[in-house]
Every structure is written in structure tokens, then in C-alpha cells.
């Protein structure tokens, strides 16, 4: 029985109106060989339903998930409108689908099961669905190497608590659960919509309880099976990232994102949101190393050619690449200082672009072209690189890759950005796709949405990225 509280909605006049009652539930675990059985949840405002279920409505679990909506009955009189019932009555029954009847505990269908226990959760609320699911995965795999992966949520800026001049983001709001692909397939058409099943299933590792306080370069030192969290800010907003380590080369995994419900300091551990699974595969060898969290190239977060000089130390590798890009940017920065950036508007090089725009676009570009993105997957969109013949001499000299690899070329859009944002005195020019296709596709590529692999490497504001079919 669920007692209806008219005041719980926060609307002082609620007793005069219909009240929505939200029912939701998850099956956490169910017996094997139970395809001919079904859990039904009957509900009604009539107490007689408890002894005669035909008087009530019912809802069933689909792929481990149940939701229903009931509206409280009201009486309309000359004196006003009042609730007709203060209670919602609920009864859970096990149903035999073959014979279309309720199952008795002594029924052979029950005795023949390898396990007789059903584990489910049912919630009733006047505020919202306590158990929810989302068709989106809401995460992107930024990149992998042979033993690790970096996964990012979408823009979660709106989830932060905004104060007068700052925002606090709670890193416990989201969690990630990692499964082998084989275990993930067992959920399909059974319980892939059940938050309870995913959280309590045989996952390899989860981020539950992890903090987001470790500096990125310290995170890169981890080699064991673990999920670490970090909050990443960029021009596109705030995202929560999950760094997964201790993975097996050339192996496919499934990652589930979950979200707690509630507001501010009142996040609940009961219920929540389950997002669709994101599938990814690790790279085949350690020719590439996944790095992120660099000081200068702070938006770089992808795999790069491994170095003979760092002996597998990803933190040292990240610092070395960052130093190369920073040094190359230094000369340009000095030249940009000679431009009258703070002159009167009619004396500036552009009425709509500033030197800050130019500096940002050039930094993104130099961080992409000087820090090559590495893959062990062969693709017509990638360039094969011998370990002794890389994109530039800096990689040959200061990195000295351990193996041959495939380079994911920078997106041409970053070249267009520096032409657009920087003074013409620099004479920046990009290869033209129509007149110089060979030159363009030896140095850059375009972003193709239809490709099963990422076709080019983009850093910066994604709104400037042109997407090709």
C-alpha cells in the first residue's frame, strides 16, 4: 500500500487537483529458463483489488524494466475537489504465460527452474520515476591504447551547482560499470534496461567510490584494473571523464553509464538512470600510448606513438610531447605580440576576431600537428608511419617511436581556423580539396560521420568541425 501525500508535490493546493503516481522497477536477477514466466505488478486505488486482481491495472517488466503512471481519482462537488482515495494498493504476482494464469508456488514450472529466486526492486513516488533508462549511451570513447581507455560523458555543465561566481560539480553523480563483451551479451533482451542488474552484475570494475582529485599525470601511472575519474573543462563545457586501466589488448568491452537522481546535496543511492551501453575495443599492441592532462596542450586526449626514451612511463611521455608543442608555439606567440591587438576597432585586423581567437586556434593546430594521433588499426583514412619516418623531425628525434603505426591525421578544419582567426600578415594557407587533394590528404583529412573509425583528429570547439557524410 502506498499512502498518497498531497503535500509532497510541493504544491500547497495539491489536494484540489489530480496527483500523478509514478511506478517504476527493475529486475535485478531472475531464474534461468524463466522465459515462460512473468512478474506482473497490479495496482489500484480500490483495496478490493488485493483479493481480486482483475479489479486493477497491471504492468510487466520489459528487459528488466517496468514503468507505469496512475492518476489519483478525485471527487468534484459544489464544495470543491477532494481526493477520492488516499492509498494506492499494489500486488506483485508471478504469471504463467503459457496457461495465462497466476503461478502457484508448487507449480512444476517453478520446480523445474535451476534457481527459484526472483530479485526485483519496485518504487512508487509522487515526484518522478525512481528507476529510469535512456536510449543514449551519453558517453564517448575518446580513445584507447592496448591496455587503457578514456571515456567522457556529454556536456554536464547543467548538473553543477551554480553559486554567485563559481560552480561546484559533484563527481559522484555519474558512475561507470565495465563488462566483458560476453557478459554484456547475456543482458540483451533480458535485463539490459535494469539499473539494478547492471550495478549488481558480474562487472569487471566500476568507478563507484572513486574520487576525482588525482592529478592527470598521476592517473597515467596506474596500470592495474581500475577506473579513475576526472573533471575536464574545455571550450565545449564540462565533462566527467573515466580513465580505465588494466585492460587486455585487442579485446572488446561494454561500458554502462549510470546517474544518480536528486538535487544538490540530496543525491539518492536508490534508483537512478541507466544509459545504453557503449562498446569499444582496445588496440592490438603497445605501439600507441593513451595520454591526457597535459599543461599546454590541455585539450589533447588520445593515443600517441610510444617512445623508446620513456620506457612505458605515460606521464613522462605526456610531458615530452607537451614540451615539443609548447616550444613550437613560443615563436609564434612572440610574433603575435607584434600585432596591434588592443588598437581601436577600426585599426584591428578583424572586427569580429581577436588575437585571443588566433592564439587559441593556433595552439589547437600546433598541438594536433606536433603530437600525432596513433592507431594500430589499418584504415584508408590513416597514414602508415614507419617508426623512423614520422610526421615531423621532432618526433623522430625527441620521441623515437617504438614501433610502426598508423597516424590519424589532423582535421583540415583546424587549418581553416587559423586562416580565419589570425591576421593575414602571417600568410597562413591550407591545401584546397579541389585543386590540391593529394597535398591535403597527405597532411590532413575530413571528418566523415559514416565511417566506423574516426577519420581525423580534431582539437578545439567542435561547433567549427564540418561533418561530411
C-alpha positions in Angstrom: 0.0 0.0 0.0 1.3 3.5 -0.9 0.0 6.4 1.1 -0.7 9.5 -1.1 0.7 12.6 0.5 -0.9 15.7 -1.2 1.8 18.0 0.3 4.8 16.0 -1.1 4.5 17.6 -4.5 5.3 21.0 -3.0 2.1 22.5 -4.4 0.1 23.7 -1.4 -3.2 23.4 -3.4 -2.4 19.8 -4.5 -5.5 18.3 -2.7 -7.7 20.1 -5.2 -6.1 18.5 -8.2 -5.3 15.1 -9.5 -2.0 13.7 -8.4 0.3 11.7 -10.6 1.7 8.5 -9.1 4.9 7.1 -10.7 5.6 3.4 -10.5 9.0 2.0 -11.7 11.0 -1.1 -11.1 14.0 -3.2 -12.0 14.6 -7.0 -12.1 18.0 -7.4 -10.5 18.2 -11.2 -11.1 15.8 -13.8 -12.4 15.9 -17.6 -12.6 17.3 -19.3 -15.7 14.8 -21.0 -18.0 12.2 -18.5 -16.9 11.1 -17.2 -20.4 7.6 -18.6 -19.9 7.1 -16.8 -16.6 6.5 -13.1 -16.0 6.3 -10.8 -13.0 3.1 -8.7 -13.1 2.6 -5.6 -10.9 -1.1 -4.9 -10.2 -2.2 -1.6 -8.9 -5.5 0.1 -8.0 -7.0 2.7 -5.6 -9.6 0.1 -4.7 -8.5 -2.1 -1.8 -10.6 -4.9 -3.1 -8.0 -5.5 -5.8 -5.8 -7.2 -3.3 -8.2 -10.2 -3.2 -9.4 -9.8 -6.8 -6.6 -8.7 -9.2 -9.0 -8.3 -12.1 -10.2 -5.1 -10.5 -6.7 -3.5 -11.0 -4.5 -2.5 -13.8 -1.2 -4.3 -14.3 2.2 -3.6 -15.8 5.0 -6.1 -16.7 8.8 -5.9 -16.8 10.4 -5.5 -20.2 14.1 -6.3 -20.5 14.3 -5.9 -16.7 12.4 -2.6 -16.5 8.9 -1.5 -15.5 7.2 1.9 -15.5 3.6 2.9 -15.1 1.6 6.1 -14.3 -1.5 6.2 -12.2 -3.7 9.3 -11.6 -5.4 9.7 -8.3 -9.2 9.8 -8.5 -10.9 13.0 -7.3 -14.5 14.0 -6.3 -15.9 17.2 -7.8 -18.6 18.7 -5.6 -20.1 22.2 -5.0 -17.7 22.5 -2.1 -14.6 21.9 -4.2 -12.5 19.0 -5.3 -11.1 16.4 -3.0 -9.1 13.1 -3.3 -11.3 10.1 -3.7 -8.6 7.8 -2.2 -5.6 8.3 -0.1 -4.0 5.0 -0.9 -2.7 3.1 -3.9 -2.7 -0.6 -3.5 -0.1 -2.8 -5.2 0.2 -6.5 -5.6 3.1 -8.4 -7.3 2.2 -11.7 -8.9 4.2 -14.4 -10.9 2.4 -15.2 -14.1 2.4 -18.4 -16.3 2.4 -17.1 -19.9 1.6 -20.5 -21.5 -1.5 -21.1 -19.4 -2.3 -17.4 -18.8 -2.8 -17.8 -15.1 -1.1 -16.9 -11.8 1.6 -19.4 -10.8 1.3 -21.4 -7.6 4.4 -22.0 -5.6 4.0 -25.7 -6.1 3.6 -25.3 -9.9 6.1 -27.6 -12.0 7.2 -24.5 -13.9 8.7 -23.3 -10.6 10.2 -26.5 -9.5 12.0 -27.1 -12.9 14.0 -23.9 -12.6 17.6 -24.1 -11.7 17.0 -21.3 -9.3 13.7 -20.3 -7.7 14.6 -16.8 -6.6 13.5 -13.5 -8.3 15.2 -10.4 -7.1 13.4 -7.2 -8.1 13.0 -3.6 -6.9 9.8 -1.6 -7.1 9.4 2.1 -6.3 6.3 4.3 -6.0 6.7 8.1 -6.0 4.7 11.3 -6.4 7.7 13.2 -7.8 9.3 11.2 -10.6 10.3 7.7 -11.9 12.8 6.5 -9.4 14.2 4.0 -11.9 14.9 5.4 -15.4 16.7 4.4 -18.6 18.0 6.4 -21.5 18.4 5.2 -25.1 21.6 7.3 -25.4 24.9 6.0 -24.1 25.8 9.6 -23.1 29.4 8.7 -23.3 32.1 8.8 -26.0 35.2 6.7 -26.1 37.8 9.4 -26.7 40.5 6.8 -27.4 42.1 3.6 -26.3 45.5 2.0 -26.4 46.3 -1.7 -25.8 45.6 -1.6 -22.0 43.6 1.5 -21.3 40.6 3.6 -22.4 39.5 7.2 -21.8 35.7 7.7 -21.8 33.9 11.0 -21.5 30.3 12.0 -20.7 28.5 14.6 -22.7 28.3 18.2 -21.5 27.3 18.1 -17.9 27.6 21.8 -17.1 23.9 22.0 -16.2 24.4 19.3 -13.5 26.6 21.7 -11.5 25.5 23.7 -8.5 25.8 27.4 -9.5 26.8 30.0 -6.9 27.4 33.7 -7.3 30.7 33.4 -9.1 31.6 29.7 -9.3 30.1 26.3 -9.9 30.6 23.1 -7.9 30.3 19.9 -9.8 29.7 16.6 -7.9 31.8 13.8 -9.4 29.7 11.2 -7.6 26.7 12.0 -9.8 27.8 9.6 -12.6 29.5 6.2 -12.4 30.7 3.7 -15.0 30.4 -0.1 -15.0 32.7 -2.1 -17.3 31.7 -5.6 -18.6 33.3 -8.1 -20.9 31.5 -8.3 -24.2 30.4 -11.8 -23.5 28.8 -10.9 -20.2 27.2 -7.9 -21.9 25.5 -10.1 -24.4 23.9 -12.1 -21.6 21.9 -9.0 -20.7 20.5 -8.5 -24.2 16.7 -9.0 -24.4 16.8 -10.0 -20.7 17.7 -7.1 -18.4 19.8 -4.5 -20.3 17.3 -1.8 -19.1 17.7 -2.7 -15.5 19.9 -0.4 -13.4 19.9 -2.9 -10.6 21.1 -5.7 -12.8 23.9 -3.7 -14.3 25.1 -2.4 -10.9 25.0 -5.8 -9.2 26.0 -8.0 -12.2 29.4 -9.5 -12.8 31.1 -6.3 -14.0 34.9 -6.3 -14.2 35.3 -3.0 -12.4 33.3 0.2 -11.6 34.1 3.8 -10.7 31.8 3.7 -7.7 33.5 5.3 -4.8 36.3 6.8 -6.9 37.2 10.5 -6.3 38.2 13.0 -9.0 41.1 14.5 -7.1 44.1 12.8 -8.6 46.2 14.9 -11.0 46.1 13.6 -14.5 49.8 12.8 -14.7 49.4 10.7 -11.6 46.4 8.9 -13.1 48.6 7.9 -16.1 50.9 6.0 -13.7 48.2 3.4 -12.9 48.5 0.0 -14.6 46.1 -2.2 -12.6 42.4 -2.9 -13.3 40.8 0.4 -12.2 38.5 3.2 -13.2 39.6 6.7 -12.2 37.6 9.9 -12.6 38.4 13.4 -13.6 36.5 16.6 -14.4 37.5 18.1 -17.7 36.8 21.6 -18.8 37.0 22.8 -22.4 35.5 25.3 -24.8 32.6 22.9 -25.2 31.8 22.8 -21.5 32.3 20.5 -18.6 32.5 16.7 -18.9 33.3 13.9 -16.5 35.9 11.5 -17.8 36.7 7.9 -16.8 40.2 6.5 -17.2 40.1 2.7 -17.3 43.4 0.8 -16.9 44.4 -2.8 -16.7 42.7 -3.9 -19.9 43.6 -6.7 -22.3 45.0 -5.9 -25.8 42.6 -6.4 -28.8 39.6 -7.1 -26.6 36.1 -5.8 -26.8 34.3 -4.3 -23.7 30.9 -2.8 -22.9 30.7 0.3 -20.6 27.4 1.4 -18.9 27.0 4.9 -17.5 24.7 5.4 -14.6 23.4 8.6 -13.0 22.0 9.2 -9.5 18.8 11.1 -9.1 18.1 14.0 -6.8 19.4 17.6 -6.4 22.4 19.2 -4.8 23.3 17.5 -1.6 20.4 15.2 -1.7 21.6 12.7 -4.3 20.0 9.3 -3.7 21.6 5.9 -3.8 18.2 4.4 -4.5 17.2 4.2 -8.2 18.8 6.4 -10.8 19.3 6.5 -14.6 20.8 3.7 -16.7 22.2 4.7 -20.1 22.7 2.5 -23.1 25.9 0.5 -23.4 29.0 1.9 -25.3 31.1 -0.8 -27.0 34.8 -0.4 -27.6 37.9 -2.4 -28.4 41.4 -1.9 -27.2 44.3 -1.5 -29.6 46.4 -4.6 -30.7 49.9 -3.6 -29.5 51.7 -1.1 -27.3 52.9 0.9 -30.3 50.5 3.6 -29.1 50.1 5.1 -25.6 47.0 7.0 -24.4 47.9 10.3 -22.7 45.9 13.3 -21.5 46.0 16.1 -18.9 49.0 18.0 -20.4 49.7 21.5 -19.2 50.0 23.3 -22.6 48.0 21.0 -24.9 45.3 20.6 -22.2 42.6 19.5 -24.7 44.7 16.7 -26.2 43.3 13.3 -25.0 44.2 10.5 -27.4 46.8 7.8 -28.1 50.2 8.9 -29.4 53.3 6.9 -30.6 55.1 5.3 -27.7 58.7 6.4 -27.1 61.9 4.4 -26.7 63.0 7.0 -24.2 60.2 6.8 -21.6 60.2 3.0 -21.0 56.4 2.8 -20.9 56.0 5.8 -18.5 53.0 7.6 -19.8 53.5 10.6 -17.6 57.0 11.3 -18.9 55.7 10.7 -22.4 52.9 13.3 -22.0 55.4 15.8 -20.6 57.8 15.3 -23.6 55.1 15.8 -26.2 53.8 18.8 -24.3 57.2 20.4 -24.3 57.6 19.9 -28.0 54.3 21.7 -28.8 54.9 24.4 -26.3 58.4 25.2 -27.7 57.0 25.3 -31.3 54.2 27.7 -30.1 56.6 30.0 -28.4 58.0 31.5 -31.6 54.5 32.2 -32.9 53.4 33.8 -29.6 56.3 36.3 -29.9 55.2 37.2 -33.4 51.6 37.6 -32.4 52.7 40.1 -29.7 53.7 42.5 -32.5 50.2 42.6 -33.8 48.2 45.7 -32.5 45.6 43.5 -30.8 44.4 46.3 -28.5 44.1 49.1 -31.1 40.9 50.9 -31.9 38.3 48.7 -33.6 38.8 50.3 -37.0 42.6 49.7 -36.8 42.4 46.0 -35.8 43.0 43.2 -38.3 39.4 42.0 -37.9 36.2 43.5 -36.5 35.0 40.0 -35.4 38.1 38.1 -34.5 40.7 38.9 -31.8 44.3 37.9 -31.1 42.9 35.6 -28.4 40.9 33.8 -31.0 44.1 33.5 -33.1 46.2 32.3 -30.2 43.6 29.6 -29.3 43.2 28.3 -32.9 47.0 28.2 -33.4 47.5 26.4 -30.2 44.9 23.8 -31.1 46.5 23.4 -34.5 50.1 23.1 -33.2 49.0 20.6 -30.5 47.5 18.4 -33.2 50.2 18.6 -35.9 53.1 18.2 -33.4 51.5 15.4 -31.4 50.4 12.8 -33.9 47.4 10.6 -33.1 48.3 7.0 -33.2 46.4 3.8 -34.0 47.2 0.2 -34.6 44.2 -0.2 -36.9 44.7 -0.1 -40.7 42.3 2.2 -42.5 42.2 4.0 -45.8 41.7 7.2 -43.8 45.0 6.8 -41.9 48.6 7.2 -43.0 51.1 4.4 -42.3 54.2 5.7 -40.5 57.5 3.9 -40.1 58.9 4.4 -36.7 61.9 6.1 -38.3 59.9 8.3 -40.7 57.3 10.3 -38.8 55.2 13.3 -39.4 58.0 15.7 -38.3 61.6 15.6 -37.3 60.7 16.4 -33.6 59.0 13.0 -33.3 62.0 11.3 -34.9 64.5 13.0 -32.6 62.7 13.5 -29.2 60.2 10.6 -29.2 61.7 7.9 -31.3 58.6 5.6 -31.6 59.0 2.0 -30.6 57.0 0.6 -33.5 55.5 1.4 -36.8 51.9 2.7 -36.5 49.0 4.4 -38.4 48.5 8.1 -37.9 45.1 9.6 -37.6 45.6 12.9 -39.5 44.5 16.3 -38.1 41.2 17.6 -39.3 41.6 20.2 -42.1 39.1 22.4 -40.1 41.9 23.3 -37.7 43.9 24.7 -40.5 40.9 26.6 -41.7 40.5 28.0 -38.2 43.9 29.7 -38.1 43.4 31.2 -41.6 40.0 32.5 -40.3 41.1 33.8 -36.9 44.7 35.1 -37.4 46.0 38.2 -39.1 46.7 37.9 -42.8 50.2 39.1 -42.2 51.1 35.5 -41.2 50.1 34.3 -44.7 48.5 31.1 -43.4 47.1 28.9 -46.2 45.5 25.5 -46.3 45.6 22.9 -49.2 42.5 23.0 -51.3 40.4 19.8 -51.6 39.5 20.5 -55.2 42.9 21.7 -56.6 45.3 20.0 -54.2 43.6 16.9 -53.0 46.9 14.9 -52.8 48.5 17.5 -50.6 45.5 17.9 -48.4 45.1 14.1 -47.7 48.8 13.6 -47.0 48.7 16.2 -44.2 45.0 16.4 -43.1 41.7 14.7 -43.5 38.0 15.4 -43.3 35.5 14.2 -40.6 33.2 11.5 -42.1 30.3 10.6 -39.9 29.5 7.4 -41.8 33.0 5.8 -41.1 33.3 3.1 -38.5 36.5 4.7 -37.4 37.3 8.3 -36.5 38.7 9.7 -39.8 40.6 12.8 -38.5 41.8 14.2 -35.2 40.1 17.4 -34.0 41.0 19.6 -31.1 39.0 22.7 -30.1 35.5 24.0 -30.4 33.5 21.2 -32.1 31.0 23.7 -33.5 33.6 24.6 -36.1 34.0 21.0 -37.2 32.4 20.3 -40.6 30.8 16.9 -40.7 30.8 15.0 -44.0 28.5 12.1 -44.8 
